[in-house]
Amino acid sequence: MTERAGRLVLKALDQAGGLEALKTAHEAVSAHHGNNYLPLLDQHYRSHRSAVFTLVESIDLESTNAERSVLDAEQRAKALAKEAEARTARRALLAEVPSGAVSVAEVFERRGHDLVGRTRVVQVLRAVPGHGPARVAALMAISGVAEKQRVGALNEQQRERLLRA
């Protein structure tokens, strides 16, 4: 009887992919510890990820208890999507500078626009053809602009000095 049970277990194990597959499945289930459900869901919902995110964006989730991990994950996903949109829009704006569609002066004039105001001055100046890192660093030092300063934080004198240089 024990031999038959052992053969059945080995047969079932072989049909399931062997010991390595069992070990991988065990690690996925063990990763569940600490409310990490992703390894269990990923294999089933990976192809439907965009649909799941669209669904989550269209409904308002509310926690029915003190556990907020799902709501925090939703907020994080929405923030990441918003940041990705901003990066894409910023990249499009900076691509217009070397083509001549937009000048540096026009970018500085749009400083009140949220996207432009949060763009670093270094990024705008480096988008100008012929302005490499050394030249941009020199321009910013002469103009009294900090390395990490954003377009929205430039004062009138700094804008004028940058445009004259």
NORJOJO-V637330 format. One line per field, one symbol per residue. ss: DSSP state (H for helix, E for strand, C for the rest). phi: phi as a letter, one per 20 degrees, with the letter a starting at -180 (. if undefined). A space follows every 50 residues. Layout:
# NORJOJO-V637330
ss=???
phi=???
This chain:
# NORJOJO-V637330
ss=CHHHHHHHHHHHHHHCCHHHHHHHHHHHHHCCCCCCCHHHHHHHHHHHHH HHHHHHHHCCCCCCCCCCHHHHHHHHHHHHHHHHHHHHHHHHHHHHHHHC CCCHHHHHHCCCCHHHHCCEHHHHHHCCCCCCHHHHHHHHHHHCCCCCCE HHHCCHHHHHHHHHC
phi=.ffffffffffffffeonffffffffffffffgnmeeggfegfedgfdgf fffffffedeeceebffdfffffffffffffffffffffffffffffffn fceffffffegffgfffeefggffffffgndegfffffgfffemdfgdfd gfefeffffffffff
